[in-house]
């Protein structure tokens, strides 16, 4: 994981002053490191019977789809409102200033299906907790969540009531 950590680029003052952005695009540009990250995200869930992998817009798609293939599971996108073409379920959640919403297809997960939720980043946990709520509204059984990067100082993990939260790179 140290190689993955070193490949993630720090961009100070992006998208605004005072923010240190963790840029994963150099990792994505390396086929070897990208494959290593996908395998490492999937590894703790190989024997958990995952049937669906849910990825949040948009970088959750980048990691969620190949993890789903690795686990022999289907992939389910969670998107901003109005982006999915079929009947949806929606959840609205609070941000530091305002609110946001996410949607999932109403038939994307069958009751009792085992689900893994994937995203690139765990920060405050708002998006992850909202996705967890969506999956549970469809009676999916969340076996865990996996993230490439965790910003531990923001304590997002505290919002996630799941059996396992797995991260590859944690920044204090």
Residue pairs with C-beta under 8 A, 6 or more apart in sequence:
1 40
1 168
1 169
3 33
3 36
4 27
4 33
4 36
4 37
4 40
4 148
4 168
4 169
5 169
7 26
7 27
7 30
7 33
8 22
8 23
8 24
8 26
8 27
8 149
8 169
9 22
9 23
9 25
9 26
10 20
10 21
10 22
10 23
11 20
11 21
11 22
11 23
12 19
12 20
12 21
13 19
14 21
15 21
22 121
22 149
22 151
22 171
24 59
24 120
24 148
24 149
27 33
27 34
27 37
27 148
28 34
28 62
37 63
37 148
37 168
38 63
38 66
38 67
38 70
39 70
40 168
41 63
41 67
41 118
41 146
41 148
41 166
41 168
42 67
42 70
42 71
42 146
44 144
44 146
44 164
44 166
45 71
45 116
45 143
45 144
45 146
45 164
45 166
46 71
48 114
48 116
48 143
48 144
49 114
49 143
50 71
50 73
50 114
50 115
50 116
50 143
51 73
51 74
51 113
51 114
51 115
52 68
52 73
52 74
52 75
52 76
52 108
52 109
52 113
52 114
52 115
52 116
52 140
53 64
53 65
53 67
53 68
53 71
53 73
53 74
53 75
53 76
53 115
53 116
53 117
53 118
54 60
54 64
54 75
54 76
54 77
54 78
54 104
54 108
54 109
54 115
54 116
54 117
54 118
54 131
54 135
55 61
55 62
55 63
55 64
55 65
55 75
55 76
55 77
55 78
55 117
55 118
55 119
56 64
56 78
56 102
56 117
56 118
56 119
56 127
56 128
56 131
57 77
57 78
57 79
57 80
57 83
57 102
59 119
59 120
59 121
60 78
60 118
60 119
60 120
61 77
62 120
63 118
63 119
63 120
63 146
63 148
64 75
64 77
64 118
64 119
65 75
67 116
67 118
67 146
68 74
68 75
69 75
71 116
73 116
76 104
76 105
76 108
76 109
76 115
77 84
77 104
78 102
78 103
78 104
78 131
78 134
79 102
79 103
79 104
80 100
80 101
80 102
80 103
81 90
81 101
81 102
81 103
82 103
83 103
84 103
84 104
84 105
86 105
86 106
86 107
87 105
87 106
87 107
88 103
88 104
88 105
88 106
89 103
89 104
89 106
89 134
89 137
89 138
90 101
90 102
90 103
91 101
91 102
91 130
91 133
91 134
91 137
92 99
92 100
92 101
92 130
93 99
93 100
93 101
93 102
93 126
93 127
93 129
93 130
93 133
94 126
95 126
96 124
100 126
100 127
100 130
102 127
102 130
102 131
102 134
103 134
104 131
104 134
104 135
104 138
106 138
108 138
109 115
109 135
109 138
109 139
109 140
110 138
110 139
110 140
111 138
111 139
111 140
112 139
112 140
112 141
113 140
113 141
114 140
114 141
114 143
115 135
115 140
115 141
115 142
115 143
116 142
116 143
116 144
116 145
116 146
117 128
117 131
117 132
117 135
117 142
117 144
117 145
117 146
117 162
118 145
118 146
118 147
119 127
119 128
119 131
119 145
119 147
119 148
120 147
120 148
120 149
121 147
121 148
121 149
121 150
121 151
122 128
122 145
122 147
122 149
122 150
122 151
122 156
122 157
122 165
122 167
123 151
123 154
123 156
124 154
124 155
124 156
124 159
125 154
125 155
125 156
125 157
125 158
125 159
125 160
126 156
126 159
128 145
128 147
128 156
128 159
128 160
129 159
129 160
132 142
132 145
132 160
132 161
132 162
135 142
136 142
142 162
142 163
143 162
143 163
143 164
144 162
144 163
144 164
144 165
144 166
145 160
145 162
145 164
145 165
145 166
146 165
146 166
146 167
147 165
147 166
147 167
147 168
148 167
148 168
148 169
149 167
149 168
149 169
149 170
149 171
150 156
150 157
150 167
150 169
150 170
150 171
151 171
152 170
152 171
152 172
153 171
153 172
157 165
